Amino acid sequence: MASQSSKRAWKLEEFVAHTSAVNCLSLGSKSGRVMVTGGEDNKVNMWAVGKPNAIMSLSGHTSPVESVKFNPTEELVMAGSKSGTLKIWDLDSAKIVRTLTGHKSNIQSLNFHPYGDFVASGSLDTNVKLWDIRRKGCIFTYKGHTDGITAIEFSPDGRWIVSSSADSSARLWDLTAGKMLHTFSHNGSVNTIDFHPNEFLLATGSSDRTVKFWDLENFQLVSSTEQESNAIRRIKFSEDGSAIFNGLHDIMKVYSWEPIRCFDTVQVGWDKIIDFTVTSKQLIGASYNQANVSVYIIDIKKVNVIGPSDQHINSQDHPAKLDIISKPPERMKRPSTTSTKSSKLETAGITNPSSDKAAVLQQQSSMVITEMERLSRSNYQDAFSSRPKIPRENVSKETSVNPAKIESPAGATTIQAESKVGNTEFLQGNGNNATENIPDKIFDEDNLRACQSKSNRSPSEDVPLAAKERILEIEPLVVSEQERDKGLDEDKVLLNLLKDHSVVCSVICNRIQHLNTIHDPWMNGNIRESIHKAVELQDASVLVDLFSILIRNHKLWTLDICTHVLPQVKLLIQDKRESYIRIACQVLRLILKNFGSLIKTTLQSTDFGTGVDITREERFEKCRACYEELSDIKNLISEKATISGKIGGTFRELQLAFATTID
């Protein structure tokens, strides 16, 4: 154990996976702890990483298995065979749930859509097919490659798909339009592809021994690595997208992409790497030889993924790479894009330890949010989703921005702020609550009575909208250098940050009063009445709370409920608050999935029968009302689909859902 703890990479295990040769394998990307293999024995075997015995063996194919893939939640496994047949298994029941046929030759690559019930397959017949799992059929066949397909990836927003081929190209396809957008060229077979998690950026790795990075806004080449000693077999961006892991024969290299720079080289000895997945602490890779499968572990904590200036690098590993120029040649500079700008803003944090003022401002902002969470842990995310904004003029222009750990002033609790695109989390350091030291006088009995008395007032007497918006724009305390040198008094800082505490209490109490209004009919089982009361209150936050509960209880939904919910969804989609838009999109996705086909078939039906069928007529009217609302919503989504960022991706996903259900 002592010798292994000092290593950066080691072989975890080697075992016999099939009774004959192994043709393919894939690691689960969610946990990184499960693996599936396919072999010449027509079997698909599933393994727990680190265990030599198979968890289960899945049968059904009548020809050798050529490709395998887990779905994002690791609940399904898909396998393609030499005969061109595709089968999907449910791992809970170990039964085949879908068999899809249509390819004329070996299926060499597979992937699941990140959101919808769709899968894509690429074959030696040079075609890429998109399948609808629910309808059990092929939606579209993308033609254009002149050689076998080697890899397939969906874009993070689910609207595009990219395929790589042995014809030395990667092609980008628009799912909804069914057409090719661009061709990216190499001088050898393109073996591996990956989308950047946050940017409009695509990476392609080839047998020409280079990795190229492409801007997906203007389809220009951003940068390219120098030629390696052998072919690029597997690439994968890190979770934050700041670096890319490059799997070659026996080694793994870590690169930055803007500018191109090799951060580290790790000798692994995994021969021809087939697949690897990256967790927070480890990179787990796997390869096969004949009937044997080998699993390798790389300790990410001991690998440099942030550049040579921040961590020691063994110069013997890659002596030629440390002297690479700090910025690429002029022709390789990445064009400025809107996605690049938005990403930098969304992941803004403070990393410069010399900028004390910036650190204090960031720490205070985190403490404000933590206190609001303490006041209402269950409802805060729905009520106040926006993060308090820090005025840019108070932050030094020379301060670099990146998520970081921020040290609070002397005597205060350390808070860790981790920023992610589209989501912000606040973690308390050392397991302590950041609000434990708040003075008791802030929460005395008089304050609570005042809060309760305000909750009994009519909605028109409640806090004005401007005051509510001011909660989300609490002005940070700017500390002079003289006060900083003396040290900050924690009580004064907290009192200043919580000066609007009574306003927050009023808003929360008003929220509770409104929720109590819709609670009574809900408890009596009258969901439609609850929706009516929520609409009458003219409080979008209450509707969002109600929809959040309905989303988690699919059995409560009926066609009648849809007719009452859709008009409110249309309003929420036009709201300026991103959290409200997200809930509206989730409701819309649920309705399209569960009722889209019913609405479409009912309206298309021409068999009216004889006599009067009141039930059928009522159903027809409800479907017609739903269709009209969905048509209006579809037009709104089409207008907003061009928005960049995560919300724009959600709208584009809904466009695809409309195209496959209602249109």
C-alpha positions as CSV (number, residue, x, y, z in Angstrom):
1,M,0.0,0.0,0.0
2,A,2.8,2.3,0.8
3,S,4.4,1.9,-2.6
4,Q,1.0,2.3,-4.4
5,S,0.3,5.5,-2.4
6,S,3.4,7.1,-3.8
7,K,2.5,6.2,-7.4
8,R,0.5,8.4,-9.8
9,A,-0.8,5.5,-11.9
10,W,-1.1,1.8,-11.4
11,K,-2.9,-1.3,-12.8
12,L,-5.9,-2.1,-10.6
13,E,-6.8,-5.5,-12.0
14,E,-6.7,-7.8,-15.0
15,F,-9.3,-10.5,-15.6
16,V,-10.8,-12.8,-18.2
17,A,-14.0,-11.0,-19.4
18,H,-15.4,-13.4,-22.0
19,T,-15.0,-17.0,-23.3
20,S,-13.6,-15.6,-26.5
21,A,-12.1,-12.3,-27.7
22,V,-13.3,-9.0,-26.3
23,N,-14.5,-6.5,-29.0
24,C,-15.5,-3.4,-27.0
25,L,-15.9,-2.0,-23.5
26,S,-17.4,1.2,-21.9
27,L,-17.2,2.7,-18.4
28,G,-20.2,4.3,-16.7
29,S,-19.6,8.1,-16.8
30,K,-21.9,8.8,-13.7
31,S,-20.1,6.8,-11.1
32,G,-17.0,5.6,-12.9
33,R,-17.4,2.3,-10.9
34,V,-19.2,0.1,-13.4
35,M,-18.0,-1.3,-16.8
36,V,-19.7,-3.2,-19.6
37,T,-17.9,-5.4,-22.2
38,G,-19.0,-7.1,-25.4
39,G,-17.4,-10.0,-27.1
40,E,-17.2,-12.6,-29.9
41,D,-19.3,-14.9,-27.7
42,N,-22.4,-12.7,-28.5
43,K,-22.6,-11.7,-24.8
44,V,-22.7,-8.4,-22.9
45,N,-21.1,-8.6,-19.5
46,M,-21.4,-6.0,-16.7
47,W,-18.7,-5.6,-14.1
48,A,-18.0,-3.6,-10.9
49,V,-14.6,-1.9,-11.2
50,G,-12.2,-3.6,-8.8
51,K,-14.2,-6.9,-8.8
52,P,-13.1,-9.9,-10.9
53,N,-16.6,-11.5,-11.1
54,A,-19.3,-10.3,-13.5
55,I,-22.4,-8.6,-12.0
56,M,-24.6,-9.9,-14.8
57,S,-24.4,-11.4,-18.3
58,L,-26.9,-10.1,-20.9
59,S,-27.8,-12.3,-23.8
60,G,-29.9,-11.7,-26.9
61,H,-27.5,-10.9,-29.7
62,T,-27.0,-13.6,-32.3
63,S,-23.7,-12.2,-33.6
64,P,-20.6,-10.7,-32.0
65,V,-21.1,-7.5,-30.0
66,E,-19.1,-4.6,-31.5
67,S,-20.1,-1.7,-29.3
68,V,-21.5,-1.0,-25.9
69,K,-22.7,2.0,-23.9
70,F,-24.3,3.0,-20.6
71,N,-27.0,5.6,-20.5
72,P,-26.2,8.8,-18.4
73,T,-27.9,7.4,-15.3
74,E,-26.4,3.9,-15.7
75,E,-29.8,2.3,-15.6
76,L,-29.7,1.1,-19.2
77,V,-27.1,-0.6,-21.4
78,M,-27.1,-0.5,-25.2
79,A,-25.1,-2.9,-27.4
80,G,-24.7,-3.0,-31.2
81,S,-23.7,-6.2,-33.0
82,K,-21.9,-7.2,-36.1
83,S,-25.2,-7.9,-37.9
84,G,-26.3,-4.2,-37.5
85,T,-28.8,-4.9,-34.7
86,L,-29.1,-2.7,-31.7
87,K,-30.5,-3.9,-28.3
88,I,-31.2,-2.0,-25.1
89,W,-31.4,-3.7,-21.6
90,D,-32.9,-2.5,-18.4
91,L,-30.4,-3.3,-15.7
92,D,-32.9,-3.5,-12.9
93,S,-34.8,-6.4,-14.6
94,A,-31.9,-7.6,-16.8
95,K,-34.4,-7.7,-19.7
96,I,-34.3,-6.4,-23.2
97,V,-36.6,-3.4,-23.5
98,R,-35.8,-2.5,-27.2
99,T,-34.5,-4.1,-30.3
100,L,-33.8,-1.8,-33.2
101,T,-32.7,-2.8,-36.7
102,G,-31.8,-0.8,-39.8
103,H,-28.0,-0.8,-40.2
104,K,-26.5,-2.9,-43.0
105,S,-23.2,-3.6,-41.2
106,N,-21.3,-3.6,-37.9
107,I,-22.5,-1.0,-35.4
108,Q,-19.2,0.5,-34.2
109,S,-20.3,3.4,-32.0
110,L,-23.3,4.3,-29.8
111,N,-24.5,7.0,-27.5
112,F,-27.5,8.1,-25.5
113,H,-29.2,11.5,-25.8
114,P,-28.4,13.5,-22.6
115,Y,-32.1,14.3,-21.9
116,G,-34.6,12.7,-24.2
117,D,-35.5,9.1,-25.0
118,F,-33.2,9.0,-28.1
119,V,-30.1,7.1,-29.0
120,A,-27.6,7.4,-31.9
121,S,-25.6,4.7,-33.6
122,G,-22.8,4.7,-36.1
123,S,-22.0,1.8,-38.4
124,L,-19.4,0.5,-40.8
125,D,-22.1,1.2,-43.5
126,T,-21.0,4.9,-43.1
127,N,-24.4,6.0,-41.8
128,V,-25.4,7.6,-38.5
129,K,-28.9,6.9,-37.3
130,L,-31.0,8.6,-34.6
131,W,-33.6,6.4,-32.9
132,D,-36.6,7.1,-30.8
133,I,-36.7,4.5,-28.0
134,R,-40.4,5.0,-27.3
135,R,-41.5,4.6,-30.9
136,K,-39.0,1.8,-31.5
137,G,-37.9,3.3,-34.8
138,C,-35.4,5.3,-36.7
139,I,-36.1,9.0,-36.8
140,F,-33.4,10.1,-39.2
141,T,-30.4,8.7,-41.1
142,Y,-27.5,11.1,-41.5
143,K,-25.4,10.3,-44.6
144,G,-22.2,11.9,-45.8
145,H,-19.3,9.9,-44.4
146,T,-17.3,7.7,-46.8
147,D,-15.9,5.3,-44.3
148,G,-17.0,3.6,-41.0
149,I,-18.1,5.6,-38.0
150,T,-15.7,5.5,-35.1
151,A,-17.4,7.7,-32.4
152,I,-20.6,9.6,-31.7
153,E,-21.2,12.4,-29.2
154,F,-24.3,14.6,-28.5
155,S,-23.8,18.2,-27.6
156,P,-24.4,19.2,-24.0
157,D,-27.7,20.9,-24.9
158,G,-28.8,17.8,-26.9
159,R,-29.5,19.7,-30.2
160,W,-26.4,18.7,-32.2
161,I,-24.6,15.4,-32.8
162,V,-21.1,15.0,-34.0
163,S,-19.7,11.8,-35.6
164,S,-16.2,10.9,-36.4
165,S,-15.0,8.5,-39.1
166,A,-12.1,6.6,-40.6
167,D,-12.5,9.0,-43.6
168,S,-10.4,11.5,-41.7
169,S,-13.3,13.8,-40.8
170,A,-15.8,14.6,-38.1
171,R,-19.2,15.9,-39.1
172,L,-21.6,18.1,-37.1
173,W,-25.3,17.5,-37.6
174,D,-28.4,19.4,-36.6
175,L,-30.9,17.0,-35.0
176,T,-34.0,19.0,-35.7
177,A,-33.2,20.1,-39.2
178,G,-31.6,16.8,-40.1
179,K,-28.8,18.3,-42.0
180,M,-25.0,18.6,-41.8
181,L,-23.7,21.9,-40.4
182,H,-19.9,21.5,-41.0
183,T,-17.1,19.0,-41.7
184,F,-13.9,19.1,-39.5
185,S,-10.9,17.6,-41.3
186,H,-7.8,15.7,-40.1
187,N,-5.0,14.0,-42.0
188,G,-5.9,10.6,-40.6
189,S,-8.8,8.6,-39.1
190,V,-10.6,10.6,-36.4
191,N,-10.8,8.2,-33.5
192,T,-12.3,10.3,-30.6
193,I,-14.4,13.4,-30.0
194,D,-15.6,15.4,-27.1
195,F,-17.7,18.6,-26.5
196,H,-16.5,21.2,-24.1
197,P,-18.9,21.2,-21.0
198,N,-19.4,25.0,-21.0
199,E,-18.2,26.5,-24.3
200,F,-19.2,26.2,-27.9
201,L,-16.0,24.1,-28.5
202,L,-15.3,20.7,-30.0
203,A,-12.2,18.6,-29.6
204,T,-11.2,15.9,-32.1
205,G,-8.4,13.4,-31.7
206,S,-6.9,11.6,-34.7
207,S,-4.5,8.9,-36.0
208,D,-2.6,11.9,-37.5
209,R,-1.3,12.2,-33.8
210,T,-2.9,15.6,-33.1
211,V,-5.9,16.9,-31.1
212,K,-7.7,19.9,-32.7
213,F,-10.0,22.4,-31.1
214,W,-12.9,23.9,-33.1
215,D,-15.0,26.9,-32.4
216,L,-18.6,25.9,-33.0
217,E,-19.9,29.4,-33.5
218,N,-17.9,30.1,-36.6
219,F,-16.5,26.6,-37.2
220,Q,-12.9,27.8,-37.2
221,L,-9.9,26.0,-35.9
222,V,-8.9,27.4,-32.5
223,S,-5.7,25.5,-31.9
224,S,-4.0,22.2,-32.4
225,T,-1.5,20.2,-30.4
226,E,1.9,19.2,-31.7
227,Q,2.2,15.7,-33.2
228,E,2.5,13.0,-30.6
229,S,4.5,9.8,-30.9
230,N,1.5,7.8,-31.8
231,A,-2.3,8.0,-32.5
232,I,-4.7,9.8,-30.3
233,R,-7.1,7.1,-28.9
234,R,-9.3,8.8,-26.3
235,I,-9.9,12.4,-25.2
236,K,-12.0,13.8,-22.4
237,F,-12.4,17.4,-21.0
238,S,-12.1,17.9,-17.3
239,E,-15.3,18.7,-15.4
240,D,-14.8,22.5,-15.6
241,G,-13.4,22.4,-19.1
242,S,-10.1,24.0,-18.2
243,A,-8.0,21.0,-19.4
244,I,-8.3,18.0,-21.6
245,F,-7.1,14.4,-20.8
246,N,-5.4,12.8,-23.8
247,G,-5.1,9.0,-23.9
248,L,-2.3,7.6,-26.1
249,H,-0.4,4.3,-26.2
250,D,0.8,3.6,-22.7
251,I,0.6,7.3,-21.6
252,M,-1.9,10.0,-20.6
253,K,-1.2,13.7,-21.3
254,V,-3.0,16.7,-19.8
255,Y,-3.4,19.8,-22.1
256,S,-4.9,23.2,-21.8
257,W,-6.6,24.3,-25.0
258,E,-6.3,28.1,-24.9
259,P,-3.4,28.5,-25.2
260,I,-2.1,25.0,-26.1
261,R,0.2,23.8,-23.3
262,C,1.1,20.4,-22.0
263,F,0.6,20.4,-18.2
264,D,1.6,16.9,-17.4
265,T,2.5,13.5,-18.8
266,V,1.8,10.3,-16.9
267,Q,3.3,6.9,-17.7
268,V,0.4,4.3,-17.3
269,G,1.2,1.2,-19.4
270,W,-2.3,0.6,-20.5
271,D,-1.3,-0.3,-24.1
272,K,-4.1,0.7,-26.4
273,I,-6.6,2.6,-24.2
274,I,-10.2,2.0,-25.2
275,D,-12.2,4.1,-22.7
276,F,-11.6,6.2,-19.6
277,T,-13.8,8.3,-17.3
278,V,-12.8,11.1,-15.0
279,T,-14.1,11.5,-11.4
280,S,-13.1,14.2,-8.9
281,K,-10.2,12.2,-7.6
282,Q,-9.3,9.5,-10.1
283,L,-9.1,8.8,-13.8
284,I,-10.2,5.2,-14.5
285,G,-9.2,3.7,-17.8
286,A,-9.6,0.3,-19.4
287,S,-8.2,-1.7,-22.3
288,Y,-8.4,-5.2,-23.5
289,N,-6.2,-7.8,-25.2
290,Q,-7.8,-11.0,-26.5
291,A,-10.2,-12.2,-23.8
292,N,-8.6,-10.2,-21.0
293,V,-9.6,-6.7,-19.7
294,S,-7.2,-4.5,-17.7
295,V,-8.3,-1.6,-15.5
296,Y,-5.9,1.3,-14.6
297,I,-6.2,4.1,-12.1
298,I,-4.6,7.5,-12.3
299,D,-4.6,9.7,-9.1
300,I,-5.8,13.1,-10.4
301,K,-4.6,14.8,-7.2
302,K,-1.1,13.9,-8.1
303,V,-1.5,15.0,-11.8
304,N,-0.9,18.6,-12.8
305,V,-4.1,20.0,-14.4
306,I,-3.6,23.7,-13.6
307,G,-0.2,24.6,-15.2
308,P,3.5,24.4,-14.3
309,S,3.5,27.6,-12.3
310,D,1.1,26.1,-9.7
311,Q,2.5,22.6,-9.2
312,H,5.8,20.8,-9.5
313,I,6.2,18.8,-12.7
314,N,8.7,16.1,-13.3
315,S,10.8,17.4,-16.2
316,Q,11.8,13.9,-17.2
317,D,8.2,13.1,-18.1
318,H,7.9,15.8,-20.7
319,P,11.1,17.9,-21.0
320,A,10.1,19.4,-24.4
321,K,6.6,20.6,-23.3
322,L,7.6,23.0,-20.5
323,D,9.1,25.5,-22.8
324,I,6.1,25.9,-25.1
325,I,5.3,29.5,-25.8
326,S,2.6,31.0,-23.5
327,K,0.3,31.9,-26.4
328,P,-0.4,30.3,-29.7
329,P,0.6,31.8,-33.1
330,E,-1.7,34.5,-34.5
331,R,-3.5,32.0,-36.8
332,M,-4.3,29.8,-33.9
333,K,-5.9,32.5,-31.6
334,R,-9.4,31.6,-30.7
335,P,-11.9,34.1,-32.1
336,S,-13.9,36.0,-29.5
337,T,-17.3,34.5,-29.0
338,T,-20.3,35.3,-26.9
339,S,-20.1,31.9,-25.2
340,T,-16.6,32.6,-24.0
341,K,-17.6,35.9,-22.4
342,S,-20.7,34.5,-20.7
343,S,-18.8,31.5,-19.4
344,K,-16.2,33.7,-17.7
345,L,-18.9,35.8,-16.1
346,E,-20.9,32.8,-14.9
347,T,-17.8,31.2,-13.3
348,A,-16.6,34.4,-11.7
349,G,-14.8,33.9,-8.4
350,I,-11.7,35.4,-6.6
351,T,-8.4,33.7,-6.9
352,N,-5.8,36.5,-6.4
353,P,-4.6,36.3,-2.8
354,S,-3.1,39.8,-3.0
355,S,-6.5,41.4,-3.6
356,D,-7.8,41.6,-0.1
357,K,-10.7,43.9,-1.0
358,A,-12.0,41.5,-3.6
359,A,-11.7,38.6,-1.2
360,V,-13.7,40.4,1.5
361,L,-16.4,41.3,-1.0
362,Q,-16.7,37.7,-2.2
363,Q,-16.8,36.4,1.4
364,Q,-19.5,38.8,2.4
365,S,-21.6,37.8,-0.6
366,S,-21.4,34.2,0.3
367,M,-22.4,34.9,3.9
368,V,-25.5,36.8,2.8
369,I,-26.7,33.8,0.8
370,T,-25.9,31.4,3.7
371,E,-28.0,33.5,6.1
372,M,-31.0,33.5,3.7
373,E,-30.7,29.7,3.5
374,R,-30.8,29.5,7.3
375,L,-34.0,31.5,7.3
376,S,-35.8,29.2,4.9
377,R,-33.8,26.2,3.9
378,S,-36.6,24.4,2.1
379,N,-38.0,27.3,0.1
380,Y,-35.1,29.7,-0.5
381,Q,-34.0,28.3,-3.9
382,D,-37.5,28.8,-5.3
383,A,-38.0,32.2,-3.7
384,F,-34.6,33.9,-4.3
385,S,-32.6,32.1,-7.0
386,S,-30.4,35.0,-8.1
387,R,-27.1,35.5,-6.5
388,P,-26.4,39.0,-5.0
389,K,-24.4,40.9,-7.5
390,I,-21.0,42.4,-6.7
391,P,-20.4,45.8,-8.3
392,R,-17.6,45.4,-10.8
393,E,-16.1,48.8,-9.9
394,N,-15.3,47.5,-6.5
395,V,-13.2,44.7,-7.9
396,S,-9.6,45.3,-9.1
397,K,-9.3,45.0,-12.9
398,E,-6.1,43.1,-12.4
399,T,-7.8,40.4,-10.3
400,S,-8.0,37.0,-12.1
401,V,-11.3,35.2,-12.0
402,N,-11.8,31.6,-11.2
403,P,-13.6,29.5,-8.5
404,A,-11.5,29.4,-5.4
405,K,-11.4,29.0,-1.6
406,I,-11.8,32.4,0.0
407,E,-10.4,33.1,3.5
408,S,-12.6,35.2,5.7
409,P,-11.4,37.9,8.1
410,A,-9.8,37.0,11.4
411,G,-12.3,35.2,13.7
412,A,-14.9,34.5,11.0
413,T,-15.8,31.1,9.6
414,T,-14.1,30.0,6.4
415,I,-16.5,29.6,3.5
416,Q,-15.8,27.8,0.3
417,A,-17.4,29.1,-2.8
418,E,-17.7,26.8,-5.8
419,S,-19.1,28.3,-9.0
420,K,-20.6,26.2,-11.8
421,V,-22.2,27.2,-15.0
422,G,-25.9,27.6,-14.4
423,N,-25.7,26.6,-10.7
424,T,-24.1,28.0,-7.6
425,E,-23.4,26.0,-4.4
426,F,-22.1,27.2,-1.1
427,L,-20.2,24.8,1.1
428,Q,-19.5,25.5,4.8
429,G,-15.8,24.9,5.6
430,N,-14.9,22.6,8.6
431,G,-18.5,21.4,8.9
432,N,-19.6,24.6,10.7
433,N,-22.6,26.6,10.0
434,A,-21.6,30.1,8.8
435,T,-24.4,31.7,10.7
436,E,-23.7,30.2,14.2
437,N,-22.1,33.4,15.4
438,I,-24.9,35.7,14.5
439,P,-25.8,37.9,17.5
440,D,-29.0,36.7,19.2
441,K,-30.4,40.3,19.3
442,I,-31.1,40.1,15.6
443,F,-33.6,37.3,16.1
444,D,-35.3,38.6,19.3
445,E,-39.0,38.1,20.1
446,D,-39.9,41.7,19.0
447,N,-38.5,41.0,15.6
448,L,-40.5,37.7,15.3
449,R,-43.8,39.4,16.4
450,A,-43.3,42.1,13.8
451,C,-42.8,39.4,11.2
452,Q,-45.9,37.6,12.2
453,S,-48.0,40.8,12.3
454,K,-46.9,41.6,8.8
455,S,-48.0,38.2,7.6
456,N,-51.6,39.0,8.6
457,R,-51.8,42.1,6.3
458,S,-53.4,41.9,2.9
459,P,-51.1,41.3,-0.1
460,S,-51.5,44.9,-1.2
461,E,-50.0,46.2,2.0
462,D,-47.0,43.9,1.8
463,V,-43.5,45.0,0.9
464,P,-43.3,46.9,-2.4
465,L,-41.7,45.2,-5.4
466,A,-38.7,47.5,-5.3
467,A,-37.9,46.5,-1.8
468,K,-38.2,42.8,-2.7
469,E,-35.7,43.4,-5.6
470,R,-33.4,45.2,-3.2
471,I,-33.0,42.0,-1.2
472,L,-31.2,40.5,-4.2
473,E,-29.0,43.6,-4.6
474,I,-27.6,44.0,-1.1
475,E,-24.7,46.4,-1.3
476,P,-21.5,44.8,-0.1
477,L,-19.5,46.4,2.6
478,V,-16.4,48.2,1.3
479,V,-13.7,48.0,3.9
480,S,-10.9,50.6,4.1
481,E,-7.3,49.5,4.3
482,Q,-7.1,51.1,7.8
483,E,-10.0,49.0,9.1
484,R,-8.7,45.9,7.4
485,D,-5.3,46.3,9.1
486,K,-7.0,46.6,12.5
487,G,-9.2,43.5,11.9
488,L,-13.0,43.4,11.3
489,D,-15.5,43.1,14.1
490,E,-17.6,40.1,13.1
491,D,-20.8,41.4,14.7
492,K,-20.6,44.7,12.8
493,V,-20.1,42.9,9.5
494,L,-23.0,40.6,10.0
495,L,-25.3,43.5,11.2
496,N,-24.5,45.4,8.1
497,L,-25.1,42.5,5.8
498,L,-28.4,41.7,7.5
499,K,-29.8,45.2,7.7
500,D,-32.7,44.1,5.4
501,H,-33.5,41.1,7.6
502,S,-37.0,42.4,8.5
503,V,-37.8,42.8,4.8
504,V,-36.7,39.3,4.1
505,C,-38.9,38.0,6.9
506,S,-41.9,39.9,5.6
507,V,-41.5,38.4,2.1
508,I,-41.1,34.9,3.5
509,C,-44.1,35.2,5.8
510,N,-46.2,36.5,2.9
511,R,-45.0,33.5,0.9
512,I,-46.1,31.1,3.6
513,Q,-49.5,32.8,3.9
514,H,-50.1,32.3,0.1
515,L,-49.0,28.7,0.3
516,N,-51.5,28.1,3.2
517,T,-54.2,29.5,0.8
518,I,-53.6,26.7,-1.7
519,H,-52.9,24.1,0.9
520,D,-56.5,23.4,2.0
521,P,-57.9,22.4,-1.5
522,W,-54.7,20.4,-2.1
523,M,-55.3,18.4,1.0
524,N,-58.9,17.7,-0.1
525,G,-57.6,16.3,-3.4
526,N,-58.8,19.3,-5.4
527,I,-55.7,20.1,-7.4
528,R,-57.5,22.1,-10.0
529,E,-58.9,24.4,-7.3
530,S,-55.3,24.8,-5.9
531,I,-54.1,26.0,-9.3
532,H,-57.1,28.4,-9.6
533,K,-56.3,29.9,-6.2
534,A,-52.6,30.2,-7.0
535,V,-53.5,32.1,-10.2
536,E,-55.8,34.4,-8.3
537,L,-53.0,35.3,-5.9
538,Q,-51.0,36.7,-8.8
539,D,-47.9,35.4,-7.2
540,A,-45.6,33.6,-9.6
541,S,-43.5,32.2,-6.8
542,V,-46.5,30.3,-5.4
543,L,-47.2,28.8,-8.9
544,V,-43.6,27.7,-9.1
545,D,-43.8,26.0,-5.7
546,L,-47.0,24.3,-6.8
547,F,-45.5,23.1,-10.1
548,S,-42.4,21.9,-8.3
549,I,-44.6,19.5,-6.3
550,L,-46.6,18.4,-9.3
551,I,-43.4,17.6,-11.3
552,R,-42.4,15.1,-8.6
553,N,-45.8,13.4,-8.7
554,H,-46.5,12.3,-12.2
555,K,-49.6,10.3,-11.2
556,L,-51.4,13.5,-10.2
557,W,-51.4,14.7,-13.8
558,T,-54.5,14.5,-16.0
559,L,-55.5,16.1,-19.3
560,D,-57.8,18.4,-17.3
561,I,-54.8,19.6,-15.2
562,C,-52.8,20.3,-18.4
563,T,-55.5,22.6,-19.7
564,H,-55.2,24.8,-16.5
565,V,-51.4,24.6,-16.2
566,L,-50.3,25.4,-19.8
567,P,-51.5,29.1,-19.8
568,Q,-49.5,29.7,-16.6
569,V,-46.5,27.9,-18.1
570,K,-46.7,30.3,-21.1
571,L,-46.4,33.2,-18.7
572,L,-43.5,31.7,-16.7
573,I,-41.5,31.0,-19.8
574,Q,-41.6,34.8,-20.5
575,D,-40.5,35.6,-16.9
576,K,-37.1,37.2,-16.3
577,R,-36.2,34.9,-13.5
578,E,-34.2,31.9,-14.7
579,S,-35.4,29.6,-11.9
580,Y,-39.0,30.2,-12.9
581,I,-38.2,29.5,-16.5
582,R,-36.5,26.2,-15.6
583,I,-39.5,25.0,-13.7
584,A,-41.8,26.0,-16.6
585,C,-39.6,24.0,-19.0
586,Q,-39.7,21.0,-16.7
587,V,-43.5,21.1,-16.6
588,L,-43.6,21.5,-20.4
589,R,-41.3,18.5,-20.9
590,L,-43.5,16.4,-18.6
591,I,-46.6,17.3,-20.5
592,L,-45.1,16.6,-23.9
593,K,-43.7,13.3,-22.7
594,N,-46.9,12.0,-21.1
595,F,-49.7,13.7,-23.1
596,G,-48.1,14.8,-26.4
597,S,-49.0,11.6,-28.3
598,L,-52.5,11.5,-26.9
599,I,-53.2,15.1,-27.9
600,K,-51.9,14.5,-31.4
601,T,-53.7,11.2,-32.0
602,T,-57.0,12.6,-30.6
603,L,-57.0,15.6,-32.9
604,Q,-56.0,13.5,-35.9
605,S,-58.7,11.0,-35.3
606,T,-61.5,11.0,-37.9
607,D,-63.5,8.0,-36.5
608,F,-66.3,9.8,-34.6
609,G,-68.6,6.7,-34.5
610,T,-72.3,6.9,-34.2
611,G,-74.4,8.6,-31.5
612,V,-73.3,11.0,-28.9
613,D,-70.1,10.2,-26.9
614,I,-69.8,12.9,-24.3
615,T,-66.5,11.6,-22.9
616,R,-64.9,11.6,-26.3
617,E,-66.1,15.1,-27.0
618,E,-64.8,16.4,-23.7
619,R,-61.5,14.8,-24.3
620,F,-61.3,16.3,-27.8
621,E,-62.0,19.8,-26.5
622,K,-59.4,19.4,-23.8
623,C,-56.8,18.2,-26.4
624,R,-57.7,21.1,-28.7
625,A,-57.3,23.6,-25.8
626,C,-53.9,22.0,-24.9
627,Y,-52.8,22.0,-28.6
628,E,-53.6,25.7,-29.0
629,E,-51.6,26.6,-25.8
630,L,-48.7,24.4,-26.9
631,S,-48.6,26.0,-30.3
632,D,-48.2,29.5,-28.7
633,I,-45.6,28.1,-26.4
634,K,-43.7,26.6,-29.3
635,N,-43.5,29.9,-31.0
636,L,-42.1,31.5,-27.9
637,I,-39.5,28.8,-27.5
638,S,-38.5,29.2,-31.2
639,E,-37.8,32.9,-30.5
640,K,-35.7,32.1,-27.3
641,A,-33.8,29.1,-28.8
642,T,-31.0,31.4,-30.0
643,I,-30.2,32.4,-26.4
644,S,-26.7,31.2,-25.3
645,G,-26.1,29.4,-22.1
646,K,-27.9,26.6,-20.3
647,I,-31.4,28.1,-20.7
648,G,-30.9,28.4,-24.4
649,G,-29.9,24.7,-24.4
650,T,-33.1,23.9,-22.6
651,F,-35.2,25.7,-25.2
652,R,-33.4,23.9,-28.0
653,E,-34.1,20.6,-26.3
654,L,-37.8,21.5,-26.0
655,Q,-37.8,22.3,-29.7
656,L,-36.6,18.8,-30.4
657,A,-39.3,17.4,-28.1
658,F,-42.0,19.4,-29.9
659,A,-40.7,18.1,-33.3
660,T,-41.0,14.4,-32.1
661,T,-44.4,14.6,-30.3
662,I,-46.7,17.4,-31.5
663,D,-45.5,18.3,-35.0
